[in-house]
Amino acid sequence: MSSRSPVYARPLLATAASIVVLTGIAATAPAATPTTAATTSPSAALDDTYYRDALGKTGAALKSSLHTIISDQTKLTYTQVWDALKLTDQDPANSSNVILLYTGRSQAKTGNGGDTGDWNREHVWAKSHGDFGTATGPGTDIHHLRPEDVGVNSIRGNKDFDNGGGAVSGAPGNFTDGDSFEPRDAVKGDVARMILYMAVRYEGDDSFADLEPNDSVSNGSAPNIGRLSVLKQWSQEDPPDSFEQNRNEVIFDRFQHNRNPFIDHPEWVEAIW
């Protein structure tokens, strides 16, 4: 790992709209993904219905209850993920575009594919960690699939998450080294909550591995991703914003009909881990 500070080496960004010139990409400004923290708790209706069986629990009991709740979902094929991401990650300022996770760039929905400059489907929980690939289930769960620039997606690869490293070409504010990737400040909490969602949703009681976070950054193909201590920090310092909350609603209403509980109840991160 880099010797850069294990906590934020830069203050959290108040906005992702700083003007940058992307290496190898035309000059553009990262989309102004809202980063204002939520000031209200989930609606009473959600707690009285969707989360009713989880309320008042902590630790393993809470994790088990949430697993049962969010496992009731509609599954997508990997092809269907393309169209889903065009709605879940739609740019609030331009309905023809999506916002890319790591770069923050607003890009045409039609610019998806596998060529340089295109956006493709990033598995935030790297699909080799547990060897689920693109199989219907964890490989197609849009709670952790996000649009990202092809080149930046390749740079992230299957690395664990941690603070440190050198600047990522074409993605200002992101850093990487030989064993980890640090996303830009505006989406650090998003990344953490996606990872922890996967750890609760996939518990090994189906045909897939039991996915669990740990404090390592050398997990290889094991069904683990780290660094848990850093992910917890990221979730606390970058609470859910309006973009992330809207994404959760679109997934629930339009596609999978399940929710990421750590967006609705960020305090449950500490209650479980």
C-alpha positions as CSV (number, residue, x, y, z in Angstrom):
1,M,0.0,0.0,0.0
2,S,1.0,3.6,-0.5
3,S,2.3,5.5,2.5
4,R,-0.4,8.1,2.0
5,S,-2.5,8.8,5.1
6,P,-4.9,6.0,5.9
7,V,-7.6,8.6,6.3
8,Y,-8.7,11.1,3.8
9,A,-5.7,12.9,2.4
10,R,-8.1,15.5,1.0
11,P,-11.2,17.0,2.6
12,L,-14.5,15.6,1.3
13,L,-15.7,17.5,-1.8
14,A,-18.7,19.6,-1.3
15,T,-19.5,18.9,-5.0
16,A,-18.3,16.8,-7.8
17,A,-18.5,19.7,-10.3
18,S,-14.9,20.9,-10.3
19,I,-13.6,21.5,-13.8
20,V,-11.0,19.0,-15.0
21,V,-9.3,17.9,-18.2
22,L,-9.4,14.2,-18.5
23,T,-6.3,12.5,-19.8
24,G,-7.1,10.9,-23.1
25,I,-10.7,12.2,-23.0
26,A,-12.1,15.5,-24.2
27,A,-12.2,18.2,-21.6
28,T,-15.3,18.0,-19.5
29,A,-16.6,18.8,-16.1
30,P,-17.7,16.0,-13.7
31,A,-21.4,16.0,-13.4
32,A,-22.7,17.8,-10.3
33,T,-23.8,14.7,-8.5
34,P,-25.6,16.0,-5.4
35,T,-23.6,15.3,-2.3
36,T,-25.8,17.0,0.4
37,A,-26.4,14.6,3.2
38,A,-29.9,13.5,3.9
39,T,-31.5,15.3,6.8
40,T,-34.5,13.1,7.2
41,S,-34.9,9.4,8.1
42,P,-36.7,6.9,5.9
43,S,-40.5,7.4,5.8
44,A,-42.5,5.8,8.6
45,A,-44.2,3.7,5.9
46,L,-40.9,2.0,5.1
47,D,-40.2,1.2,8.7
48,D,-43.7,0.1,9.4
49,T,-43.7,-2.2,6.4
50,Y,-40.5,-3.0,4.5
51,Y,-38.1,-2.9,7.5
52,R,-40.6,-3.9,10.2
53,D,-38.9,-7.2,11.0
54,A,-35.5,-5.6,11.3
55,L,-36.3,-2.7,13.7
56,G,-34.7,-2.9,17.1
57,K,-32.1,-5.6,16.2
58,T,-28.4,-5.3,16.0
59,G,-25.4,-7.5,15.0
60,A,-26.0,-10.9,13.5
61,A,-29.8,-10.7,14.2
62,L,-30.1,-7.5,12.2
63,K,-28.0,-8.8,9.4
64,S,-30.1,-12.0,9.2
65,S,-33.4,-10.0,9.2
66,L,-32.1,-7.7,6.4
67,H,-30.9,-10.6,4.4
68,T,-34.4,-12.1,4.5
69,I,-36.0,-8.8,3.5
70,I,-33.8,-7.8,0.6
71,S,-33.5,-11.3,-0.8
72,D,-37.1,-10.9,-2.0
73,Q,-36.2,-9.4,-5.4
74,T,-36.7,-9.6,-9.1
75,K,-33.5,-10.7,-10.9
76,L,-32.3,-9.1,-14.1
77,T,-30.3,-10.7,-16.9
78,Y,-26.9,-9.1,-17.7
79,T,-28.3,-7.7,-20.9
80,Q,-31.2,-6.0,-19.1
81,V,-28.6,-4.3,-16.8
82,W,-27.7,-2.0,-19.7
83,D,-31.2,-0.4,-19.9
84,A,-31.6,-0.4,-16.1
85,L,-28.4,1.6,-15.5
86,K,-29.7,4.2,-18.0
87,L,-32.4,5.0,-15.6
88,T,-30.8,4.3,-12.2
89,D,-27.8,6.5,-13.0
90,Q,-29.5,9.1,-15.2
91,D,-28.0,12.6,-14.9
92,P,-30.6,14.8,-13.1
93,A,-29.5,17.7,-15.3
94,N,-29.7,15.8,-18.6
95,S,-32.0,12.9,-19.1
96,S,-30.1,11.8,-22.2
97,N,-27.0,11.1,-20.1
98,V,-25.8,8.9,-17.2
99,I,-23.3,9.9,-14.6
100,L,-20.2,7.7,-14.4
101,L,-19.3,6.5,-10.9
102,Y,-15.6,7.1,-10.6
103,T,-15.0,9.9,-13.1
104,G,-18.2,11.8,-12.3
105,R,-18.5,12.5,-16.0
106,S,-21.9,13.0,-17.6
107,Q,-22.0,10.8,-20.7
108,A,-24.6,10.0,-23.4
109,K,-26.6,6.9,-22.5
110,T,-26.0,5.7,-26.1
111,G,-22.2,5.8,-25.5
112,N,-22.1,2.4,-23.9
113,G,-20.0,-0.5,-25.1
114,G,-16.4,-1.8,-25.0
115,D,-14.4,0.8,-26.9
116,T,-12.1,3.5,-25.5
117,G,-14.3,6.4,-24.3
118,D,-17.4,4.2,-23.9
119,W,-19.0,3.4,-20.6
120,N,-19.6,-0.1,-19.4
121,R,-20.9,-2.0,-16.4
122,E,-18.7,-1.8,-13.4
123,H,-19.1,-4.5,-10.7
124,V,-18.3,-2.5,-7.5
125,W,-18.1,-5.9,-5.7
126,A,-15.5,-7.3,-8.2
127,K,-17.1,-10.3,-9.8
128,S,-13.9,-12.4,-9.4
129,H,-14.2,-12.0,-5.6
130,G,-16.4,-15.1,-5.1
131,D,-16.2,-16.1,-8.8
132,F,-19.8,-15.2,-9.7
133,G,-19.0,-13.6,-13.0
134,T,-22.1,-12.2,-14.8
135,A,-24.4,-14.9,-13.6
136,T,-28.0,-13.8,-12.9
137,G,-27.9,-13.0,-9.2
138,P,-24.8,-11.2,-7.8
139,G,-23.4,-10.7,-11.3
140,T,-26.5,-8.8,-12.4
141,D,-27.6,-7.1,-9.1
142,I,-27.8,-3.4,-10.0
143,H,-27.5,-2.3,-6.4
144,H,-23.7,-2.7,-7.1
145,L,-23.5,-2.3,-10.9
146,R,-22.7,1.2,-12.0
147,P,-21.8,2.9,-15.3
148,E,-18.1,3.7,-15.7
149,D,-15.6,4.7,-18.3
150,V,-14.1,1.6,-20.0
151,G,-10.5,2.6,-19.3
152,V,-11.1,3.5,-15.6
153,N,-13.1,0.3,-15.1
154,S,-10.1,-1.6,-16.3
155,I,-7.7,0.3,-14.0
156,R,-9.9,-0.5,-11.0
157,G,-10.1,-4.1,-12.2
158,N,-10.7,-6.4,-9.2
159,K,-8.8,-4.4,-6.6
160,D,-10.0,-4.1,-3.1
161,F,-10.9,-0.6,-1.7
162,D,-8.5,1.4,0.5
163,N,-7.0,4.9,0.9
164,G,-3.8,5.5,-1.0
165,G,-2.0,5.2,-4.3
166,G,-1.2,7.4,-7.3
167,A,-3.7,9.5,-9.3
168,V,-5.8,7.5,-11.8
169,S,-5.4,8.8,-15.3
170,G,-8.7,10.1,-16.7
171,A,-10.4,10.1,-13.3
172,P,-9.3,13.1,-11.1
173,G,-9.8,12.4,-7.4
174,N,-9.3,8.7,-7.7
175,F,-6.2,6.9,-6.6
176,T,-4.8,3.4,-7.0
177,D,-1.8,1.2,-6.3
178,G,-1.0,-2.5,-6.7
179,D,-3.7,-3.9,-4.5
180,S,-6.4,-1.2,-3.9
181,F,-8.5,1.5,-5.4
182,E,-9.7,4.8,-3.7
183,P,-12.7,6.4,-5.4
184,R,-13.3,10.1,-5.5
185,D,-14.7,11.7,-2.3
186,A,-18.2,12.3,-3.6
187,V,-18.9,8.5,-4.0
188,K,-16.8,6.9,-1.2
189,G,-19.9,6.3,0.9
190,D,-21.8,5.0,-2.2
191,V,-19.1,2.4,-2.8
192,A,-19.1,1.4,0.9
193,R,-22.8,0.9,1.1
194,M,-22.9,-1.1,-2.2
195,I,-20.2,-3.4,-0.8
196,L,-22.1,-3.9,2.5
197,Y,-25.4,-4.4,0.7
198,M,-23.8,-7.3,-1.2
199,A,-22.5,-8.8,2.0
200,V,-26.0,-8.9,3.5
201,R,-27.8,-10.0,0.3
202,Y,-25.5,-12.9,-0.6
203,E,-25.0,-15.2,2.4
204,G,-24.2,-18.4,0.7
205,D,-27.8,-19.9,1.0
206,D,-28.2,-20.0,-2.7
207,S,-25.8,-21.3,-5.5
208,F,-23.4,-18.4,-4.8
209,A,-20.6,-17.8,-2.3
210,D,-21.1,-16.2,1.0
211,L,-19.8,-12.6,0.4
212,E,-18.2,-10.9,3.4
213,P,-16.1,-7.8,3.8
214,N,-12.8,-8.0,5.7
215,D,-9.9,-5.8,6.5
216,S,-7.6,-7.2,3.9
217,V,-6.5,-5.8,0.5
218,S,-5.2,-9.1,-0.8
219,N,-8.3,-11.1,-1.2
220,G,-7.7,-12.5,-4.7
221,S,-10.6,-14.7,-5.8
222,A,-11.9,-15.3,-2.2
223,P,-15.5,-14.1,-1.6
224,N,-14.2,-11.1,0.4
225,I,-13.5,-7.4,-0.2
226,G,-11.7,-5.0,2.0
227,R,-10.8,-2.8,3.6
228,L,-13.8,-2.9,6.0
229,S,-12.4,-0.4,8.5
230,V,-12.0,2.1,5.6
231,L,-15.4,1.3,4.1
232,K,-17.0,2.1,7.4
233,Q,-15.2,5.4,7.6
234,W,-16.2,6.2,4.0
235,S,-19.9,5.5,4.8
236,Q,-19.8,7.8,7.8
237,E,-18.0,10.7,6.2
238,D,-20.0,10.5,2.9
239,P,-23.6,9.9,3.9
240,P,-26.3,9.2,1.3
241,D,-27.1,12.1,-1.0
242,S,-30.1,12.7,-3.2
243,F,-28.6,10.9,-6.2
244,E,-28.0,7.8,-4.2
245,Q,-31.4,7.9,-2.6
246,N,-33.1,8.4,-5.9
247,R,-31.2,5.4,-7.3
248,N,-32.4,3.2,-4.5
249,E,-36.0,4.3,-5.2
250,V,-35.7,3.6,-9.0
251,I,-34.3,0.1,-8.3
252,F,-37.1,-0.6,-5.8
253,D,-39.9,0.8,-7.9
254,R,-38.9,-0.2,-11.4
255,F,-36.5,-3.1,-11.4
256,Q,-35.5,-5.4,-8.5
257,H,-38.1,-4.3,-6.0
258,N,-35.6,-4.5,-3.1
259,R,-33.7,-1.8,-1.4
260,N,-30.2,-1.1,-0.1
261,P,-30.9,-0.8,3.6
262,F,-27.7,1.2,4.3
263,I,-29.0,4.0,2.2
264,D,-32.2,4.2,4.2
265,H,-30.6,3.5,7.5
266,P,-26.8,4.4,7.4
267,E,-26.6,3.7,11.1
268,W,-27.1,0.0,10.5
269,V,-23.5,-0.2,9.2
270,E,-22.1,0.3,12.7
271,A,-24.9,-1.8,14.1
272,I,-23.8,-4.8,12.2
273,W,-20.0,-4.3,11.8
